[in-house]
C-alpha cells in the first residue's frame, strides 16, 4: 500500500476518472470549466440598457433585473458599452454622502 501510494497518487478509482480527463481534488472536479460549453449557458434573451435612457431608468434596470453587468445598445442595437451594477451603486452612495455633509 505504501509503495503503491509512492508510485502513483491516484487510487484505482481516481485513476479511471483521470484517464477520462476528470481531475478530482478534495472531492471536486478541478477541470469543471473544460466540461462546460458556451452553447449550454448562452442566453439569447438578456436585459440591456438603451443609450438614450435616463439615469432613473438605468438605475431601475440595474437594481430590479438579474445580473451585474448590462450591455448598452444604441438605436441600431449595436453595443455601445456596458454599465456595471457596482458603478451605479458607488455613484448613488457618493451622491447620498455628499448630500449628508
N, C-alpha and C positions, 0 to 999 in steps of 0.2 A: 504494500500500500504506500509506504513512504517512498520507495523507489519510483513507482508509477507517478506519484504526485510531483516528484522532482523532474521526471522526464516530460511530463505534459500537465499543464494547468487544467486542462479540460477533463471532465469526467466522461464516462461513456454516454451520458445523457446530453451534456452540453456540447460534446464533440459533434454529434449528429446535427445539432442546431447550427453550429459553426460552419459545418460543411454546406449548409443551405444559406449561408451568409447572414445568419441571425446571431448577433453577439449579445450574450446575456451578461450583465454586470450587476450584482446586488439585486437580482430579481427583475430587472427591467432590460428591455431591448435597447441597446445604445445606438443602434442603426435605424431607429424608428423613422427618421426623415427619408431614408432611402426606400422605405416601403409606402410612402405617401406620394401620390401623383397629383399634379395640378388639376387634371381633369376631375379628380374626386372631390376637390374642395372649391373649385371655381364657381362663382355665383354670377349669373347674368343680370340679376336684379340687384341693385345696390342703391344706397342713399347717396345723394350728391347735392351740391350747392351750386346755384346759378351765379355767374359772375356779377350780375346786377342785383342780387339780393341785398337787402339792408341788413345791418348788424343784428337787429332783433330777430329776424328770420333765421340768420346763420346761427345765433346762439340757441334758438329754439330747436333747430335741427340737430345740432351737436349734443344738446342735452337730452332730447327725447328719443333719438334714434340709436340703434345699436352700432357701436364702432367707436374708434378713437381718432381715425383719420378719414377725412371726407374729400373726395375729388371736387374741384371747382371746374365747372364746364362753361364755355362761352355759348353764344347764341346758336352756333352750328354744332353744338355738342362735342367740341374738342376740349381736351384737357388744358386748362389754363393754369392750374396749380393745385395745391392741397391746403386744407385747413385742418389743424390738429386740435383736438379737444383740450389738450394742455395749454395751447396758446390762448384759447378763448378763456379758460378759467384763470390763467395768470393775468390777462388783461382786465377781466372783471374784478379780480381781487385787488389789483393795483388801483382801479377806479374807486372801489369801496374804501380802501385805506386812505387814499388822497382826500376823499370827502370827509373822513373822520377827523383828519388833522388839519 
